[in-house]
């Protein structure tokens, strides 16, 4: 859209907000030396699961607004990004003093792109190792040292349920408190409410919103911790088998 058309359609405030948003996206891509912009339909990635979402990165400013509310203990906290895509969030998390950063991605092409982007942004790292795991999040046993988990609404229904079960099993093995950053939490909220061990603690609206959006999209931040007397479950995880 040309600048004059943007101004007529959005007004000067909307046009200024859009310009700031685009400038932020471009600046961070160049600052980190990575390429993560754009959207990719799932069939082009070889993914045909209707429970997975198309590739589209979270806005830089949105993630940065949410992570400001997380106190990172240098050398202790471990960050996990579910649905790592091309590694945008991994590159940002690697710029913080996490002991380790882990990305889980089901699409081989995206996992490969993430690894390449992480190589490009290596000079910006402040923390420990950064690893991309190729696989289905529903079948991946959560690292028992993980303390900060990130989701940009990457999947729903059975996959999300089994992923939550993996989180619970990890907390049983290694009791601790986990912070969950979930962008667009409509699918996650009901699971959290039913769990009894995941509670919402803060909402962080996206700094930029498209004109005419019926709702204000946001991050919801949760704390996950099993009660001391939690009984170990012997029931198998519910939902479809991971593909």
C-alpha positions, 0 to 999 in steps of 0.5 A: 500500500502506498503512503498516501493510500495508507494515510487516507485509509488509516488516518495519520495516527494509524499510518504512524503506528504502521510505520513504527511497526514496520520500522521495528520489524526491519530494524530487528531483522537487520540488528540480528542479521536474520530473515524471519519475516513473512508467512508460509502455508503449512502444505508448503512445509509438508505439514497437513495437520489441521491442528497446526498453525501456518508459519507467521512470526510474532512481532518483535515488539510484542515479544519484547513487551512480554519478556520484560515481565520475566525476571531471568536468573543468569545461568539458571533459567532455561527458555523453551520456544514451542513452534520455533519456526525460523528462530526469531524468538530463539534469537531474541531469547539468546540475547538474554542471560538464559542458561540454555535456549531450546526451540521445538519445531515440527517442520524440517524446512523451518528448523533448518532456517532457524539453525541458519538464523541462529548462526547469523545472530551468534554474535548477539548471544549473551547466554548459553547454548541454543538448540533446535529440536526437530520433532512433535512437541506433543511427544517431546519430554520437556527438559526438566530444567526448563523454567520459561516456556513460550508459545505463539499459538502454534497448535491446538486441541490434541497436540496442545493437550499432550504438550500440557501433559508433558509439562505436567510430567516434567513438573512431577519429575522435577518440582519447580515453578514455570513461567508460560508466555502464551500469545493469543491464548484462546485455545490454551486458556480453557486447558489452564483453567481446568488444570488446577496448576496453571494460573494466569497472572498478567496480560500484555497487549501487543504494542501494535494492532491492525485497524478494525480488530474486534479484539485486542490481541495480547500475551497472557502470562501464566505460572505453572506449579504443581501443589505439594501433595499432587498425586502422580497420574498413571493415566496415559496422555489423552489425544491423538498419537503424535505424527 
